[in-house]
């Protein structure tokens, strides 16, 4: 009996100490602080974009809102359910649906309010990206999938990108644009990826891009994409820059992975379905699709984010955007259910990133 007591007296403190050490290590190793963004009554404002000042633009029930620390959501006007972009000047680009089923791109400026951008006579336009110079890239179209790429700025208004009928994806501060357009090769119409950049004569010079989905463009001229790598027999994310070629970054579990954002530090934000191991199959059977989100950083690799924000089994984080400081915005909740859904902001702790 005494021996058992001695064992308990030795083992129990050791277990408590081990638990405290694990807890301390876990806390010290945390790389982000988490802020749950306020709701509008019972409604969640879905965040769409965050600038380097930490301002967030989001949408709720067909209206768009601005949030910054120390203030509640500020209602700014009517907008579609997504595709909002904010730059470091606090300007916001987006698209407004009209009652007749059309749509038109707009710019909201904190000093000048709302400006409608036009449609180049097609009847509809969509804003795809906004840079820190106040330029907007998007598409004008009569039917979805058959658009004319446009550039807009305050000085020149909306103008067509010469010779480009297709879809714009992203725009950087140098005025470079990435997107898709149809080309005719050996009598067949195929979709090809391009980088368009301003030339000395004012036209947009065209450079073909590697095959694969286009997901982002940063201010250093890096293009982010994903494609099946036949040498590695896996779906892979890559970056490409003119004169440098392709750099393979990391593998993706499948083609359903959503590569969300690329920032100027070449950090990549990703949401994907988890691998097909027995645990993931069990999770899918019991709770539905099992997804995970992470940020990939050069030199550090994947940093998984779900553990910072997921409170209940079956929940997952959907990343909506990332800024150049590595701040992440997104929503957390159960698939297909609004109950308990919340919008979150994850901010890196500089000292724990070696900054």
N, C-alpha and C positions, 0 to 999 in steps of 0.2 A: 504493500500500500504506500509506504513511504517512498519506495523507489518510483512508483507511478507519479507521486506528487512532485518528486524532484525533476522527473522528465517533463512534466507539464510546466513547472516553473522555469525550466530552461527553454523548452520549445516555444511556449506562448510568447514570451518577450521577443524571441528571435523572429517569429512570424510577424508580430506587430512592427518590429523594426524594419523587416523586409518590405512590408506593405507601405510604411512611411517613406522608405527609400525609393520604391517604385513610383509612389505618388509624387514625390519631389522631383524625380527624374522626368516623369511625364509632364509636370508643370514647367520645368526648366526647358524641356525640349519643344514646347509649344512655339510655333513660328508666327501665329496670327492672334490678334484680338478680334472678337466678334461683336458686332452691333446688330440687334434686331431692329429693322426700320419700322417706324410707326405705321399703323393702319389708318384707314379712313372709315371710322365706325367699325363695321364688320367686314369691310372690303380691304383686300391687299392691293397695294400699288406695286405692279410688277416692274422692277427696275430694268432699264434697257441699255443705259450707257453711263459711264463715269469718266469725268475728266481728271487731270492731274491735280486739281485743287480739291478733289473729293466731292464735287457737286454731282448729283445723280439725277437723271431724268427718267421718269417712269410713266406708266399708263394704267388707268383704271376706268372701266366702263366708258370707253370712248373719249376720255379726257386725258390730257397729259399734264404732268406735275414735276416740279423741281424741288429737290431736297438738298439741304446742306446742314452741317452740324450746328446745333444750337437753334435750329428753326424747324417748324413742321413742314409738311408738304405744301407747296404753293401751287394752286391751280393756275394754269396758263392758257388753256384753250382746248379745242377739239382736235383729236388725232385718231389715227388708226390704231389697231391693237399691238403694233410693234414697229420696228424699224426706226426708232428715234436715236439721234446721235447728238452729243454735246461736246463742244470744244473748250479750250482753256479760257476763252473769253466769255464763256457762259452762253454762247449762241447755240441754238437747238435747231436741227433739221429733221423733218419728218414728212408725213403724207396725211392728207385729210380726205376722207371719203365724202362725196356729196350725195344728196338725197336721190339723185338720178342713177346712181350706180357707178359714177365716174370717180376719179381720184386726182389729186393735184399735190405736188411737192410744195413745201413751204420752208421758210426760215423764220425763226423767232429770235429777236435780238433784245437783250435786257434794256436797251435804251430806246429802241425804235418799234418794238412790238412785232406783229406778224406781217410778213411779206409773202404773198403767193408768187410762185416762180414761173408759172405758165406751163404750156404743154407742147410748144412748137407746132401748133395746129392739129395735133393728133387727138386731142380731147382728154388725155390722161397722162399723168407723169408720176414717178415714184422717186423719192430721195433715197440713195443707197449709202452715202458716206459724206462726211463733213470734215474739213481740215482746220487747222488753227489760223489759216489765212482767210477763213470765211468762204472758201470755195466749196461747192456742193457738186457731187457727181450723181447721176441717176439715169433713168430711162424714160423716154416718152413713147407711148404705145397706143394702138387702137385695140389690139387683142393681146392677152397675156402671151409672152414668149416671142413676140415680134416687135421689139423695141428699137428706138434710136437712142444711143448713148449721148447724154448731154453733160456739159459743164456749165456752172452758174457762178458768177461773182457779182458783187455790187456794182462794179465799174462797167462791165460789159453785158450783164444780164445773162439770159439763157442762150446758149449756142450749141449746135450739134457738133459732136466730135467727128470731123470729116472722115467719111468712109467707114464709119463704125455703126453697123446695125447689129445690136446684140444686147448683152446684159453686163452692166458694171457691177463690180464686187466691192472694191475698196479704193481709197484715195489717200495719198500722203501729203505732207507739207511742201514737197517739191513739185506737186502737181502731177505726179505719176499716178496712173490708173491701171488696175488690173480688171480683166473681165473676159467674156466669151463672145464670139461671133461665128456665124456660119461661113465656111469657105468651101470652094468647089475643088475637089481633088479627084482626078481621073474620072470626071463625069459624075461624081457623087458629092452630095452636100453633106459635110461633116462639121461638127462643132469643134472649134479650136480655141485655145487659151492664149491671151496676149497681154503684154505690158505696153501701154501707151504713155508716152512722155513728151512734154513740150519740146518742139524743135526751134531752131533759131528763126525760122520763117513764120512762127506762130502756129504751125500745124502740129498735129500729134503724131509723132513717129511710132511705128509699130514694131514690136519685137515678139516673136513666138515664145511661148513658155512651155516647160515640160508638161507631159500628159498628167492628168489627175485633177481632183477637185481643188479649187482655189478657195482658201480660207482666210487670208489676211495679207496685209502689206504694211511695213513699218516705215518710219522716217529715214532709216538707213538704206532703204531700197531693197530690203529682204522680202521675198514673196513666200508665204506659207501655203503648203498644200499637202495632200495625201494621195497615195496611189499604191497599188499592189506591187511590191518589190519581188520580182520573179527569182532573183538570186537568193533572197532570204525566205521566199515563200510565205510572206506575211504582208498585211497592210501596214504601210509605214507613213509617218509624218516626215516632211522634209522642208528645208528652206532653200531658196535659190536667189542668187543675186547676179546681175549682169557682169560677166567677166570672171565669175567665181564658180559657176555651175551649181550642181546639187550637193547639199550636205544632208545625209540621212540623220534624223534625230532620234526617233524611238518607234517601236512597233505599236500597233493598235490591235485591239482584240478582233474587230470585224469592221465591215464597211458601214455599219450603223453608228460608228463613233462620230461624235460631233466636235470637231476642232473649232473652238469658239473664238479665240483671240490670239494675236501676236503683239507684243509690245516692243519698245525700242531696245530693251535688254535681251531680246530674243527669248523671253519667257512665253510659253504656250499654255493656254487653258483648254482643258479637254473634258467632255462628258462622254462616257461610253458604257455599253453593257459589259458586265464583268465576264471573265473567262468561263469556259464551259466545264469546269471541274465539278466534282460531286456536290460540294458545298453550294456552288452557284445554282446547280440544277435543283437542289433542295429548296433554296431560297426562292427560285422562280415558281416552283410548285406550290410553296406555302404562301408566299407574299406577292407573287406577280413578278414583272421584270425587275432584275437586280442590276442597278446601275451604280457607277462610282465616278467621282470627279477628281481631277488632280491638276496641278500646275507642274509643267516640266521646265526646269531651269538649267542652263548650261553649267556643268561642273557639279550639280547637286542631283540631277535626275528628277524623278517623280516625287512630288509632295502631295499626298492624298489629303483631301479636304473634308470628306464626309464626317469624320470623327469630330470635327470642330462644331458642327451644327445639327447633326442628326440626333434626335431625342428618342424616337420610337422605331421599333422594328418595321421594316418595309419602307421607311422614308428614304428619300434621296435628294441630293442637292442638284439643281439645274443651274449651271453657270450662265449668266447673261452678259457679262462683260468684264474687262480688266483694263486698268490704266497703266501708265509707264512706271508708276511706283509699285506695281504688283498688287494693288488693291483689287479685290474680287467682289462682284455683286451677283446675286442670284436669288432663287426661291427654294424653299425646302418644304416638302410635304409628301403625303401619300399619293400614289398614282391615281389620277382621275377623281380625287376628292379635294374639295376646298376647305373642309374642316381641318383646322390646325395649320393651314398653310401660312407661311411667313416669308417676308423678304429680308435678306441678310446682307451685311457688308463685312468682309474679312479684310483686315488691314495687317500687313506684315510688321513684325516687331524688329526694327532695324538692327538692334544689338545682337539678335539671334540669327541674323542673316549675315553677320560679319560686316555690317555697314556702319 
